[in-house]
Amino acid sequence: MLFTCTTPTCTHTGHRHPPRHALRRATTASADADAAAASAQIVRTTNRRSLRVDLHCHYLNPAVQAKITPLNPAPHEPAAKFSNALTREVNVKQMQDRAPKLSSIEVRLKDMDKMGIDIQAVSPAPNQCVYWTEPGIGAELARETNDRLAEIVAAHPERFVALGTVPLQNAELAVIELERCVKMLGLRGVEILPNVNGLDLTDPSLGLDRFFAKVQELGVVIFMHPLGFTGAERLVDHYFNNVIGNPLETTVAVSHLIFDGVMERFPKLKIVLPHAGGYLAHYWARMDHAHKARPDCHTIIRKKPSSYLEKFYFDTITFDPQLLRQMIDRFGADHVVLGTDYPYDMGMDDPIGFIERTPKLTRADKNAIEGINAARLLKIKR
């Protein structure tokens, strides 16, 4: 399930390139069918290295977005609500420039080849997790989003697996769609936001224990991705609600999952955290101290908080090899997975080179981080 680069102009010395005649395309095929044929060739032509899987990447569904836009999503999205005029202008341009990468599978496959990625575990663009809608509408939009993801996987089964979305604003509907995603569509898990309309995932009014219980029962992955920080009045300038707010949102959500006992009640949950786990993965000792020092910090959980943090998985998006090295030292190479945040500008364009440059990693560690860990979590046969 490994690839030979088919980009005609590519000169990357780390890629294997076929003869020119191997790049011919059937002119009568559709774009998707053409890309699928290329994909099938890509994964069968070499066995030179270990599998590489990107567990943090996004797909924007244009048909779903056309239904969301008239509902006026901006007031409900912290990333849009807490931003200044310049940030909004830059974001609009980014969406215009990167629209093909977000929604075109043919473009995506070429970019995967350039980055050296064999398989993407593609998840929805986070703004297409629409918890702010009426539950019935949210369930309908989730179904359409998930159906399209399943179509992409079916057309290119050797290049993609998918993580869906569920309407977390209604626990019963979320469980129904989760089961459909996994049992009928073959998705490998779901992407969720770290809050539901400003409520923590552990808020009793949401009743999400039944959702977490079903995820654990099915043995699938939760990929918890932020959409800015909810109380971000001080993070409006300098794109701070992404730069600071996204890791902060993850930090708060994970802290609640730990301290409110979700990770104790459901010890077999497989939760993957983007952006290297936010701040908590790098400043975990403070919560352990608080748990020991204060009675109001151990009202539910019995063990030290970091023991539950060790159950999570973290992507590689640290932007600094030494930071990645430190995270691996703390949580183990078996709990770190490759992520790119494709195709956004806060992502990483050379994820393999970044891992390869990280100091003191064995070849086995690199192989695990680049794909073996993700393949195990996502039940990818290799």
Backbone hydrogen bonds in HBPLUS format (Angstrom, degrees):
<---DONOR---> <-ACCEPTOR-->    atom                        ^
c    i                          cat <-CA-CA->   ^        H-A-AA   ^      H-
h    n   atom  resd res      DA  || num        DHA   H-A  angle D-A-AA Bond
n    s   type  num  typ     dist DA aas  dist angle  dist       angle   num
A0005-CYS N   A0016-ARG O   2.94 MM  11  5.92 126.0  2.24 155.7 171.3     1
A0010-CYS N   A0007-THR O   3.06 MM   3  5.39 161.7  2.09 116.7 122.6     2
A0015-HIS N   A0012-HIS O   3.15 MM   3  5.61 166.1  2.17 113.6 117.8     3
A0022-ALA N   A0019-PRO O   2.93 MM   3  5.50 149.6  2.02 114.5 123.7     4
A0023-LEU N   A0020-ARG O   3.02 MM   3  5.63 168.7  2.04 120.8 124.3     5
A0029-ALA N   A0026-ALA O   3.24 MM   3  5.75 165.9  2.26 116.1 120.4     6
A0034-ASP N   A0030-SER O   2.84 MM   4  5.94 154.5  1.91 150.3 158.0     7
A0035-ALA N   A0031-ALA O   2.94 MM   4  6.14 160.2  1.98 148.1 153.2     8
A0036-ALA N   A0032-ASP O   2.92 MM   4  6.14 150.0  2.02 144.0 152.7     9
A0037-ALA N   A0033-ALA O   3.02 MM   4  6.28 154.2  2.09 145.6 151.4    10
A0038-ALA N   A0034-ASP O   3.06 MM   4  6.37 162.4  2.09 150.8 155.3    11
A0039-SER N   A0035-ALA O   2.82 MM   4  6.00 152.8  1.90 144.7 153.2    12
A0040-ALA N   A0036-ALA O   2.89 MM   4  6.18 156.1  1.95 150.0 155.4    13
A0041-GLN N   A0037-ALA O   3.17 MM   4  6.47 154.5  2.24 146.0 152.1    14
A0042-ILE N   A0038-ALA O   2.87 MM   4  6.11 157.1  1.92 149.4 156.5    15
A0043-VAL N   A0039-SER O   3.16 MM   4  6.45 159.9  2.20 160.4 161.0    16
A0044-ARG N   A0041-GLN O   3.22 MM   3  5.51 149.1  2.32 106.9 115.7    17
A0118-ASP N   A0052-ARG O   3.00 MM  66  5.26 142.3  2.15 130.1 141.7    18
A0119-ILE N   A0052-ARG O   3.17 MM  67  6.56 156.7  2.23 155.5 161.1    19
A0053-VAL N   A0370-GLU O   2.79 MM 317  6.24 147.9  1.89 142.0 150.8    20
A0054-ASP N   A0119-ILE O   2.91 MM  65  6.36 160.2  1.95 160.0 165.7    21
A0121-ALA N   A0054-ASP O   2.82 MM  67  6.00 170.0  1.83 166.9 163.5    22
A0055-LEU N   A0338-LEU O   3.00 MM 283  6.19 172.9  2.01 157.1 156.1    23
A0340-THR N   A0056-HIS O   3.27 MM 284  5.67 153.9  2.34 132.3 138.3    24
A0341-ASP N   A0056-HIS O   2.70 MM 285  5.16 149.7  1.79 145.3 148.6    25
A0123-SER N   A0057-CYS O   3.02 MM  66  6.22 160.6  2.06 143.8 149.6    26
A0058-HIS N   A0342-TYR O   2.88 MM 284  6.11 161.3  1.92 158.5 164.4    27
A0059-TYR N   A0123-SER O   2.84 MM  64  6.08 139.5  2.01 150.0 159.5    28
A0125-ALA N   A0059-TYR O   2.93 MM  66  5.41 131.4  2.17 134.2 127.4    29
A0060-LEU N   A0102-LEU O   3.05 MM  42  5.35 159.5  2.10 123.7 130.3    30
A0065-GLN N   A0061-ASN O   2.92 MM   4  6.13 161.0  1.96 156.3 162.5    31
A0066-ALA N   A0062-PRO O   2.95 MM   4  6.14 147.1  2.06 144.3 152.4    32
A0067-LYS N   A0064-VAL O   2.97 MM   3  5.21 136.4  2.17 101.9 114.4    33
A0068-ILE N   A0064-VAL O   2.96 MM   4  6.31 142.2  2.10 145.8 157.7    34
A0069-THR N   A0065-GLN O   2.94 MM   4  5.98 170.6  1.95 159.0 159.3    35
A0071-LEU N   A0068-ILE O   2.86 MM   3  5.41 149.4  1.96 120.1 130.2    36
A0072-ASN N   A0069-THR O   3.10 MM   3  5.60 166.9  2.12 121.9 123.6    37
A0076-HIS N   A0073-PRO O   2.83 MM   3  5.49 151.9  1.91 127.3 136.5    38
A0077-GLU N   A0074-ALA O   3.12 MM   3  5.28 162.4  2.16 111.7 117.1    39
A0080-ALA N   A0077-GLU O   2.94 MM   3  5.44 136.5  2.13 114.4 125.7    40
A0081-LYS N   A0077-GLU O   2.81 MM   4  5.94 168.4  1.82 160.9 164.8    41
A0082-PHE N   A0078-PRO O   2.98 MM   4  5.67 169.5  1.99 144.2 146.6    42
A0088-ARG N   A0084-ASN O   3.04 MM   4  6.34 162.0  2.08 155.0 160.2    43
A0089-GLU N   A0085-ALA O   2.94 MM   4  6.16 151.2  2.03 144.9 153.2    44
A0090-VAL N   A0086-LEU O   2.88 MM   4  6.17 162.2  1.91 155.5 159.6    45
A0091-ASN N   A0087-THR O   2.88 MM   4  6.06 158.6  1.93 150.7 157.0    46
A0092-VAL N   A0088-ARG O   2.99 MM   4  6.15 154.3  2.06 144.7 150.9    47
A0093-LYS N   A0089-GLU O   3.11 MM   4  6.39 161.7  2.14 148.7 153.2    48
A0094-GLN N   A0090-VAL O   2.87 MM   4  6.13 155.7  1.93 148.1 155.5    49
A0095-MET N   A0091-ASN O   2.97 MM   4  6.19 159.9  2.01 148.8 153.4    50
A0096-GLN N   A0092-VAL O   3.04 MM   4  6.31 151.3  2.12 144.7 152.7    51
A0097-ASP N   A0093-LYS O   2.82 MM   4  6.04 165.1  1.84 156.1 160.2    52
A0098-ARG N   A0094-GLN O   2.82 MM   4  5.81 153.5  1.89 151.1 158.2    53
A0101-LYS N   A0098-ARG O   3.00 MM   3  5.22 116.9  2.41 104.0 119.6    54
A0102-LEU N   A0098-ARG O   2.95 MM   4  6.23 150.3  2.04 155.7 165.3    55
A0103-SER N   A0099-ALA O   3.05 MM   4  6.18 147.9  2.16 153.7 161.1    56
A0104-SER N   A0100-PRO O   2.75 MM   4  5.02 152.8  1.82 138.7 144.3    57
A0108-ARG N   A0104-SER O   3.05 MM   4  6.18 157.4  2.10 140.9 148.0    58
A0109-LEU N   A0105-ILE O   2.90 MM   4  6.08 160.9  1.93 152.6 155.9    59
A0110-LYS N   A0106-GLU O   3.31 MM   4  6.56 158.2  2.36 144.1 149.0    60
A0111-ASP N   A0107-VAL O   3.01 MM   4  6.32 157.2  2.06 151.7 158.3    61
A0112-MET N   A0108-ARG O   2.84 MM   4  6.11 155.6  1.90 154.6 161.9    62
A0113-ASP N   A0109-LEU O   3.04 MM   4  6.27 155.6  2.10 145.4 151.4    63
A0114-LYS N   A0110-LYS O   3.06 MM   4  6.37 155.5  2.12 145.5 151.9    64
A0115-MET N   A0111-ASP O   2.97 MM   4  6.23 151.1  2.06 148.5 156.0    65
A0116-GLY N   A0112-MET O   2.91 MM   4  5.99 118.4  2.29 139.1 155.1    66
A0117-ILE N   A0112-MET O   2.85 MM   5  4.93 161.8  1.88 147.9 147.2    67
A0116-GLY N   A0113-ASP O   3.16 MM   3  5.02 143.4  2.30  94.6 105.4    68
A0120-GLN N   A0159-ARG O   2.95 MM  39  6.43 152.9  2.03 155.6 155.6    69
A0161-VAL N   A0120-GLN O   3.01 MM  41  6.36 155.9  2.07 153.9 155.8    70
A0122-VAL N   A0161-VAL O   2.97 MM  39  6.40 133.7  2.19 163.1 149.1    71
A0163-LEU N   A0122-VAL O   2.94 MM  41  6.12 157.8  1.99 149.8 150.2    72
A0128-GLN N   A0125-ALA O   2.76 MM   3  5.56 164.2  1.78 132.7 137.3    73
A0129-CYS N   A0126-PRO O   3.05 MM   3  5.59 155.9  2.11 119.8 120.3    74
A0133-THR N   A0130-VAL O   3.40 MM   3  5.98 171.4  2.41 114.4 116.8    75
A0137-ILE N   A0134-GLU O   2.93 MM   3  5.41 118.2  2.33 115.7 130.8    76
A0138-GLY N   A0134-GLU O   2.89 MM   4  6.09 163.2  1.92 157.5 162.9    77
A0139-ALA N   A0135-PRO O   2.85 MM   4  6.05 154.5  1.92 149.6 155.6    78
A0140-GLU N   A0136-GLY O   3.05 MM   4  6.27 155.2  2.11 142.1 148.7    79
A0141-LEU N   A0137-ILE O   2.91 MM   4  6.18 164.6  1.93 158.0 161.3    80
A0142-ALA N   A0138-GLY O   2.92 MM   4  6.05 153.4  1.99 144.1 152.0    81
A0143-ARG N   A0139-ALA O   2.95 MM   4  6.16 157.3  2.00 146.9 152.7    82
A0144-GLU N   A0140-GLU O   3.09 MM   4  6.39 159.9  2.13 148.5 153.3    83
A0145-THR N   A0141-LEU O   2.94 MM   4  6.12 160.0  1.98 148.0 153.9    84
A0146-ASN N   A0142-ALA O   2.87 MM   4  6.05 165.2  1.89 153.9 157.8    85
A0147-ASP N   A0143-ARG O   2.84 MM   4  5.98 154.8  1.91 149.0 156.2    86
A0148-ARG N   A0144-GLU O   3.18 MM   4  6.34 159.8  2.22 145.9 149.9    87
A0149-LEU N   A0145-THR O   3.14 MM   4  6.45 157.8  2.19 146.1 152.4    88
A0150-ALA N   A0146-ASN O   2.94 MM   4  6.18 157.2  2.00 149.4 155.3    89
A0151-GLU N   A0147-ASP O   2.99 MM   4  6.30 144.9  2.11 141.7 151.5    90
A0151-GLU N   A0148-ARG O   3.08 MM   3  4.94 117.5  2.49  91.5 107.1    91
A0152-ILE N   A0148-ARG O   3.01 MM   4  6.35 154.4  2.08 152.0 158.0    92
A0153-VAL N   A0149-LEU O   3.07 MM   4  6.40 162.8  2.10 151.9 155.8    93
A0154-ALA N   A0150-ALA O   2.91 MM   4  6.10 158.8  1.96 146.8 153.0    94
A0155-ALA N   A0151-GLU O   2.96 MM   4  6.16 148.7  2.06 146.8 154.5    95
A0156-HIS N   A0152-ILE O   3.06 MM   4  6.23 139.1  2.23 143.5 154.4    96
A0156-HIS N   A0153-VAL O   3.18 MM   3  5.12 127.6  2.47  94.2 107.7    97
A0159-ARG N   A0156-HIS O   3.01 MM   3  5.52 165.8  2.03 120.3 124.8    98
A0160-PHE N   A0156-HIS O   3.15 MM   4  6.20 140.5  2.32 162.5 174.1    99
A0188-ARG N   A0162-ALA O   2.88 MM  26  6.01 157.5  1.93 172.0 178.9   100
A0164-GLY N   A0189-GLY O   2.91 MM  25  6.35 152.8  1.99 145.7 137.1   101
A0191-GLU N   A0164-GLY O   2.71 MM  27  5.88 168.6  1.72 163.8 159.8   102
A0168-LEU N   A0166-VAL O   3.00 MM   2  5.79 121.1  2.35 113.3  97.0   103
A0170-ASN N   A0167-PRO O   3.07 MM   3  6.07 166.9  2.09 129.1 131.7   104
A0174-ALA N   A0170-ASN O   2.88 MM   4  6.07 152.0  1.95 154.0 163.4   105
A0175-VAL N   A0171-ALA O   3.00 MM   4  6.21 156.3  2.06 149.4 153.8   106
A0176-ILE N   A0172-GLU O   3.10 MM   4  6.37 158.5  2.15 146.1 152.2   107
A0177-GLU N   A0173-LEU O   2.97 MM   4  6.18 165.7  1.99 150.7 153.8   108
A0178-LEU N   A0174-ALA O   2.87 MM   4  5.98 151.5  1.95 144.5 153.3   109
A0179-GLU N   A0175-VAL O   2.98 MM   4  6.18 165.7  2.00 151.3 153.8   110
A0180-ARG N   A0176-ILE O   3.07 MM   4  6.34 156.2  2.13 144.0 151.0   111
A0181-CYS N   A0177-GLU O   2.81 MM   4  5.98 162.3  1.84 150.7 155.5   112
A0182-VAL N   A0178-LEU O   3.08 MM   4  6.31 162.5  2.11 153.9 157.1   113
A0183-LYS N   A0179-GLU O   2.80 MM   4  5.70 161.0  1.84 153.1 158.2   114
A0184-MET N   A0180-ARG O   2.94 MM   4  5.08 148.5  2.04 127.7 137.5   115
A0185-LEU N   A0180-ARG O   3.09 MM   5  6.49 149.9  2.18 157.8 164.5   116
A0187-LEU N   A0181-CYS O   2.90 MM   6  5.43 163.5  1.93 146.7 142.1   117
A0221-VAL N   A0188-ARG O   3.21 MM  33  6.45 173.8  2.22 142.5 141.5   118
A0190-VAL N   A0221-VAL O   2.93 MM  31  6.42 149.8  2.02 161.7 166.6   119
A0223-PHE N   A0190-VAL O   2.87 MM  33  6.21 161.3  1.90 151.2 155.6   120
A0192-ILE N   A0223-PHE O   2.92 MM  31  6.24 151.8  2.00 141.4 148.2   121
A0225-HIS N   A0192-ILE O   2.88 MM  33  6.22 141.8  2.03 162.2 171.0   122
A0196-VAL N   A0199-LEU O   2.87 MM   3  5.06 162.6  1.90 146.0 151.0   123
A0199-LEU N   A0196-VAL O   3.00 MM   3  5.06 165.2  2.02 111.5 115.1   124
A0203-ASP N   A0200-ASP O   2.91 MM   3  5.26 167.7  1.93 117.9 120.6   125
A0206-LEU N   A0203-ASP O   3.01 MM   3  5.75 156.8  2.07 123.6 129.7   126
A0207-GLY N   A0204-PRO O   3.20 MM   3  5.35 131.8  2.45 101.3 113.3   127
A0211-PHE N   A0208-LEU O   2.99 MM   3  4.99 125.0  2.30  96.2 110.8   128
A0212-PHE N   A0208-LEU O   2.97 MM   4  6.37 165.0  1.99 159.9 162.0   129
A0213-ALA N   A0209-ASP O   2.81 MM   4  5.95 155.9  1.87 148.0 155.4   130
A0214-LYS N   A0210-ARG O   3.12 MM   4  6.21 150.2  2.21 133.7 140.6   131
A0215-VAL N   A0211-PHE O   2.96 MM   4  6.28 158.3  2.01 154.5 160.8   132
A0216-GLN N   A0212-PHE O   2.98 MM   4  6.20 164.9  2.00 150.5 154.2   133
A0217-GLU N   A0213-ALA O   2.92 MM   4  6.13 156.1  1.98 143.5 150.7   134
A0218-LEU N   A0214-LYS O   2.92 MM   4  6.10 157.4  1.97 150.2 155.3   135
A0219-GLY N   A0215-VAL O   2.95 MM   4  6.09 128.0  2.23 141.0 155.1   136
A0219-GLY N   A0216-GLN O   3.18 MM   3  5.02 135.0  2.39  93.3 105.9   137
A0222-ILE N   A0270-LYS O   2.93 MM  48  6.22 164.0  1.96 159.6 162.3   138
A0272-VAL N   A0222-ILE O   2.75 MM  50  6.14 165.1  1.77 167.2 172.0   139
A0224-MET N   A0272-VAL O   3.16 MM  48  6.41 155.9  2.22 168.2 173.8   140
A0235-LEU N   A0232-ALA O   2.92 MM   3  5.00 164.7  1.94 113.5 117.3   141
A0240-PHE N   A0237-ASP O   3.00 MM   3  5.98 163.3  2.03 127.7 132.0   142
A0242-ASN N   A0239-TYR O   3.01 MM   3  5.72 162.3  2.05 119.7 125.4   143
A0243-VAL N   A0239-TYR O   2.94 MM   4  6.12 169.2  1.95 157.4 156.1   144
A0244-ILE N   A0240-PHE O   2.78 MM   4  5.13 152.8  1.86 130.0 139.4   145
A0245-GLY N   A0240-PHE O   2.85 MM   5  6.20 160.9  1.89 151.9 157.4   146
A0246-ASN N   A0242-ASN O   3.24 MM   4  4.97 154.7  2.31 109.6 117.0   147
A0248-LEU N   A0244-ILE O   3.08 MM   4  6.16 151.7  2.16 148.4 157.1   148
A0249-GLU N   A0245-GLY O   2.78 MM   4  5.89 158.5  1.83 153.5 158.2   149
A0250-THR N   A0246-ASN O   3.16 MM   4  6.43 162.9  2.19 153.1 156.9   150
A0251-THR N   A0247-PRO O   2.95 MM   4  6.13 153.9  2.02 142.0 149.6   151
A0252-VAL N   A0248-LEU O   2.96 MM   4  6.24 161.1  1.99 156.3 159.4   152
A0253-ALA N   A0249-GLU O   3.03 MM   4  6.20 167.7  2.04 150.5 154.2   153
A0254-VAL N   A0250-THR O   2.90 MM   4  6.00 169.2  1.91 155.4 158.4   154
A0255-SER N   A0251-THR O   3.05 MM   4  6.11 155.6  2.11 141.6 148.8   155
A0256-HIS N   A0252-VAL O   3.07 MM   4  6.39 152.1  2.15 147.9 154.7   156
A0257-LEU N   A0253-ALA O   2.98 MM   4  6.32 159.3  2.03 150.1 156.2   157
A0258-ILE N   A0254-VAL O   2.95 MM   4  6.20 145.8  2.07 148.2 157.2   158
A0259-PHE N   A0255-SER O   2.79 MM   4  5.92 165.1  1.81 159.9 158.9   159
A0260-ASP N   A0256-HIS O   2.84 MM   4  5.31 154.0  1.90 139.2 146.3   160
A0262-VAL N   A0257-LEU O   3.04 MM   5  5.06 116.9  2.45 134.1 150.5   161
A0263-MET N   A0257-LEU O   3.19 MM   6  6.11 159.9  2.24 149.5 149.2   162
A0261-GLY N   A0258-ILE O   3.11 MM   3  5.42 160.3  2.15 109.9 115.2   163
A0264-GLU N   A0261-GLY O   3.17 MM   3  5.03 131.2  2.42  93.6 107.0   164
A0265-ARG N   A0261-GLY O   2.86 MM   4  6.05 157.7  1.91 154.6 160.3   165
A0266-PHE N   A0262-VAL O   2.87 MM   4  5.95 148.7  1.97 149.9 158.5   166
A0269-LEU N   A0266-PHE O   3.22 MM   3  5.92 162.9  2.25 126.9 126.4   167
A0313-TYR N   A0271-ILE O   2.93 MM  42  6.14 151.6  2.01 158.4 159.5   168
A0273-LEU N   A0313-TYR O   2.72 MM  40  5.99 162.2  1.76 148.9 153.4   169
A0315-ASP N   A0273-LEU O   3.08 MM  42  6.39 146.3  2.20 172.6 172.5   170
A0277-GLY N   A0274-PRO O   2.94 MM   3  5.62 146.1  2.06 119.1 127.8   171
A0278-GLY N   A0275-HIS O   3.20 MM   3  5.80 159.0  2.25 115.6 121.2   172
A0282-HIS N   A0279-TYR O   2.99 MM   3  5.50 155.4  2.05 114.3 122.2   173
A0283-TYR N   A0280-LEU O   3.26 MM   3  5.08 157.9  2.31  98.9 105.4   174
A0289-HIS N   A0285-ALA O   2.98 MM   4  6.26 155.6  2.04 149.7 156.0   175
A0290-ALA N   A0286-ARG O   2.99 MM   4  6.27 161.7  2.03 148.2 153.0   176
A0291-HIS N   A0287-MET O   2.95 MM   4  6.10 157.1  2.01 145.5 151.2   177
A0292-LYS N   A0288-ASP O   3.19 MM   4  6.42 145.5  2.31 142.0 150.1   178
A0292-LYS N   A0289-HIS O   3.13 MM   3  5.24 124.8  2.45  97.6 111.4   179
A0293-ALA N   A0289-HIS O   2.81 MM   4  5.96 148.5  1.90 150.5 160.9   180
A0294-ARG N   A0290-ALA O   2.96 MM   4  5.66 154.8  2.02 153.4 154.0   181
A0297-CYS N   A0294-ARG O   3.18 MM   3  5.51 161.8  2.21 110.0 114.8   182
A0298-HIS N   A0295-PRO O   3.45 MM   3  5.67 169.8  2.46 108.4 109.3   183
A0307-SER N   A0304-LYS O   2.99 MM   3  5.71 149.6  2.09 121.3 129.8   184
A0308-TYR N   A0305-PRO O   2.98 MM   3  5.53 142.7  2.12 113.6 123.3   185
A0309-LEU N   A0305-PRO O   3.16 MM   4  6.54 152.6  2.24 145.5 153.8   186
A0310-GLU N   A0306-SER O   3.04 MM   4  6.18 141.0  2.20 140.9 148.9   187
A0311-LYS N   A0308-TYR O   3.00 MM   3  5.46 161.2  2.03 112.1 118.3   188
A0312-PHE N   A0309-LEU O   3.07 MM   3  5.64 159.2  2.12 117.3 123.0   189
A0314-PHE N   A0335-HIS O   2.94 MM  21  6.32 161.5  1.97 152.4 156.5   190
A0337-VAL N   A0314-PHE O   2.86 MM  23  6.17 155.7  1.92 147.1 154.0   191
A0316-THR N   A0337-VAL O   3.08 MM  21  6.17 117.1  2.49 155.4 162.1   192
A0318-THR N   A0316-THR O   2.72 MM   2  5.79 127.5  1.99 118.1 101.3   193
A0323-LEU N   A0320-ASP O   3.11 MM   3  5.38 120.9  2.48 104.8 118.8   194
A0324-LEU N   A0320-ASP O   3.12 MM   4  6.47 158.3  2.16 154.7 161.2   195
A0325-ARG N   A0321-PRO O   2.86 MM   4  6.08 156.0  1.92 144.6 151.7   196
A0326-GLN N   A0322-GLN O   2.93 MM   4  6.19 157.2  1.98 147.7 152.7   197
A0327-MET N   A0323-LEU O   3.02 MM   4  6.29 155.0  2.09 146.6 153.2   198
A0328-ILE N   A0324-LEU O   2.93 MM   4  6.19 158.1  1.98 154.0 159.9   199
A0329-ASP N   A0325-ARG O   2.90 MM   4  6.17 156.2  1.96 148.8 155.8   200
A0330-ARG N   A0326-GLN O   3.03 MM   4  6.28 147.4  2.14 142.2 150.3   201
A0331-PHE N   A0327-MET O   2.91 MM   4  6.07 170.4  1.92 157.4 159.4   202
A0332-GLY N   A0328-ILE O   2.72 MM   4  4.74 143.2  1.85 133.8 140.1   203
A0335-HIS N   A0332-GLY O   3.06 MM   3  5.63 167.6  2.08 118.5 121.7   204
A0336-VAL N   A0333-ALA O   3.45 MM   3  5.46 158.7  2.50 110.7 108.7   205
A0338-LEU N   A0369-ILE O   3.02 MM  31  5.84 125.3  2.33 171.5 155.8   206
A0348-MET N   A0340-THR O   2.85 MM   8  4.89 148.5  1.94 133.7 143.0   207
A0344-TYR N   A0341-ASP O   2.94 MM   3  6.04 148.0  2.05 148.3 147.6   208
A0347-GLY N   A0344-TYR O   3.15 MM   3  5.58 144.3  2.29 118.4 118.9   209
A0354-PHE N   A0350-ASP O   3.05 MM   4  6.23 155.1  2.11 152.1 159.5   210
A0355-ILE N   A0351-PRO O   3.13 MM   4  6.34 160.5  2.17 144.2 148.2   211
A0356-GLU N   A0352-ILE O   2.87 MM   4  6.10 164.3  1.90 155.8 160.9   212
A0357-ARG N   A0353-GLY O   2.94 MM   4  6.09 136.8  2.13 141.2 151.7   213
A0358-THR N   A0355-ILE O   3.09 MM   3  5.21 152.8  2.16 103.9 112.4   214
A0366-LYS N   A0362-THR O   2.99 MM   4  6.32 164.2  2.02 154.3 157.7   215
A0367-ASN N   A0363-ARG O   2.94 MM   4  6.13 162.6  1.97 149.2 154.0   216
A0368-ALA N   A0364-ALA O   2.98 MM   4  6.14 155.9  2.04 144.7 151.3   217
A0369-ILE N   A0365-ASP O   2.97 MM   4  6.22 166.9  1.99 157.2 159.8   218
A0370-GLU N   A0366-LYS O   2.85 MM   4  5.90 161.7  1.88 153.0 158.8   219
A0371-GLY N   A0367-ASN O   3.16 MM   4  6.19 131.7  2.40 139.0 148.1   220
A0372-ILE N   A0367-ASN O   3.20 MM   5  6.26 178.0  2.20 145.9 145.6   221
A0373-ASN N   A0368-ALA O   2.89 MM   5  5.23 173.1  1.89 138.9 138.6   222
A0375-ALA N   A0371-GLY O   2.88 MM   4  6.02 159.8  1.92 155.9 162.3   223
A0376-ARG N   A0372-ILE O   3.02 MM   4  6.24 150.8  2.11 145.1 152.2   224
A0377-LEU N   A0373-ASN O   3.00 MM   4  6.33 164.5  2.02 154.0 157.6   225
A0378-LEU N   A0374-ALA O   2.84 MM   4  5.91 163.9  1.86 155.9 160.3   226
A0379-LYS N   A0375-ALA O   2.92 MM   4  5.60 107.2  2.46 132.3 145.5   227
A0380-ILE N   A0375-ALA O   2.86 MM   5  4.68 160.2  1.90 137.7 143.2   228
A0379-LYS N   A0376-ARG O   3.38 MM   3  5.12 157.4  2.44  96.4 102.9   229
